[in-house]
Amino acid sequence: MNAENYFISTFCSSKTHIGDDGAAIGKWIYSKDLFFENIHFKRKWLTPYQIGYKAMIINISDAVAMNAVPKYALLGAAMPKSMSLHQMDELSRGIRTAASEYGIEIIGGDTIGNSKLDLSVTIISHAANPLLRRGLKRGDIIAYTGEIGKSAKQLRYLMSGGSVHTQSRFVAPKLRQSFIAEARPYLRCGMDISDGLFSDIEKLCRANRMGVRFTKKVPKKIGCSGEEYEMLIAFSPRRLQTLRRIAAQNRTTITPVARAVRGSYTNRCKAHHF
């Protein structure tokens, strides 16, 4: 167990709401992610607008992953005193643009001065039929939407002094809201791929006390690529064609990579956060 998982486990109990992309309490979903300078990004890589936009999108991803409709957001912003008013305006504009795209009202939060730019966002969503990580059954297909691997590739470009397109996955992740909403009746369980395919398959297996048998070879550099924000989904084999049709209608693809089996699975990727 890595340090991140160990720390999270200290808050878990038999009655915990911890374990999904967000906490489901009644029909409301509460989720939070951090977006910290020099951990998740460097300011030379992204404009203030892009930083604000991505900080919101990666948090909205948790709501989308649970088939929830995001409604409200609380924002925490720790900003260096060197930031100009124009930079603050652009940061705010990025946050407000992402919020507007998903109909989210920013209802409060907190701001402080800091030595670097750190953002924390809490999303409050509503879900009539939430998609959880639990529900996997033996023989189920485990698949992902879209393409994965590009985020790590683009990060390598940035770390070597290069640049990436303003619409690249690293700068502006694309979420699968319409697909998940339509596909929900046919899905056993799911989550977003934020820590990498292999890491998130491990989380899915751990939540269901099951293992996997890979049916498709996935190179390590792709399986360990984090911050993809595609969807990891599981479903009965008899639902595959239906889900392919729904995916095509929503301009995405589904790639089956494994079957659920008895046992356990431990990924070998390096932890992203610690």
JOHUZI-V673609 format. One line per field, one symbol per residue. ss: DSSP state (a for helix, b for strand, c for the rest). phi: phi as a letter, one per 30 degrees, with the letter a starting at -180 (. if undefined). burial: 1 if it has 9 or more other ideal C-beta (glycine too) atoms within 8 Angstrom, else 0. A space follows every 10 residues. Layout:
# JOHUZI-V673609
ss->???
phi->???
burial->???
This chain:
# JOHUZI-V673609
ss->ccaaaaaaac cccccccccc ccbbbccbbb bbbbbbbccc bccccccaaa aaaaaaaaaa aaaaacccbb bbbbbbbbbb ccccaaaaaa aaaaaaaaaa acccbbbbbb bbbbcccbbb bbbbbbcccc cccccccccc bbbbbcccca aaaaaaaaac cccccccccc ccccccaaaa aaaaaaccbb bbccccaaaa aaaaaaaacc bbbbccccca aaaccccccc bbbbbcaaaa aaaaaaaaac cccbbbbbbb bccccccccc cccc
phi->.ddddddddd cdbdcdcdkc dbccbicccc bbbcbcdicc abdddbdedd ddddeddddd eddedchccd cbbcccbcbd dddddddddd eddddddddd dciccdclka bbdadacbbb bcccbcbdbd ccdckdbejd dcbbcicbjd ddddddeddc jdbbddcddd dbecccdddd dddedccdaa adcccjeddd dddddddchb cbcdcbdcee dddcdchdhd ccbbadedce dddddddddc hbbbcdbabd bdjbbbdcdd ddcb
burial->0001010100 0000000001 1111000111 1111111000 1010010111 1111111111 1111111101 1111111111 0010001101 1111111110 0101010010 0001011111 1111111001 1110110001 1111110111 1111101100 0001000111 1110110011 0111011111 1111111111 1111101101 1100000101 0111111111 1111110011 0011011101 0101011111 1000101010 1000
